[in-house]
């Protein structure tokens, strides 16, 4: 009898756990229509972001910077300082920092651009050890895919001045739009927030909006403050190491390492390539040229896997896959500046998602 009762209970549990049939075909089409509407909206939004990047990029940067500096503006207002005075001071300091950095970089960049042909010849000579394996690889390619391809005509030597200038110096109009938008964002953000709060119909929606904005400001400010301190220490160590081993312009290299480290994974990789190239030009042997890149790899590994997660992980945790996908998407969308915005925009998205869809502990079966 007990066996029969147990069998009935098992059959009853299986019947309950079996998937139920769809109530109506109309509900399926309704759900599909909702998914299609969301997909169309996302596609249109992506196209809008890509087409309007010249206008939207400075505005997005100014918005992220203003949200990051919002606690500073609030603290100054609590001490009786007008937000407009604080914003004018911050924008003036930012313009001065940009001008100082451009002045410091102008000399070394001009010198390296002028020596580009000589530098290329030196690097080619130093990397001559790689010619045999490259020749073997080319021979293998010819034997597999055929060697009857006609030699392409020699292309004229590329002009490296215009790409470097276009990469380093942003357009004057975008820079002006950024500083103007930043000034008005910082000065009027408290009033703008009050206006946005009043747009919501009920008290619960208003409180949720305020919590989301406050959490975005707190997380952005905390993350960027800690990362800035870490990057400043990293840049200082790189500058001292470059000075010790004899690399040219150690202060510029330290500043470049600190700035590029804001972009996870990609920034340190670019800095490793830069140090390797400068080492090839500056040192007589390949082993000495690898000294600075190896040191930077060790330093970035220590910083990325132990120091930053230990400090930042207590504030906000970003999935590495999300960071990589965000880097790929925003770099494709907005270029190098988009790579710098990838992590802050991911933090904003994570905060909004956590408020709209609160995390619930669900015990999954093994």
Secondary structure, DSSP 8 states (H G I E B T S, - for coil): -HHHHHHHHHHHHHHHHS----S-HHHHHHHHHHHHHHHHHHHHHHHHHHHTHHHHHHHHHHHHHHHHHHHHHHHHHHTT--HHHHHHHHHHHHHHHHHHHHHHHHHHHHHHHHTHHHHHHHHHHHGGGGHHHHHHHHHHHHHHH-S------------HHHHHHHHHS--HHHHHHHHHHHHHHHHHHHHHHHHHHHTSSSHHHHHHHHHHHHHHHHHHHHHHHHHHHHHHHHHHHHHHHHHHHT-S-HHHHHHHHHHHTTSTTHHHHHHHHHHHHHHHHHSSSHHHHHHHHHHHHHHHHHIIIIIHHHHHTTT----HHHHHHHHHHHHHHHHHHHHHHHHHHHHHHHHHHHHHS---------
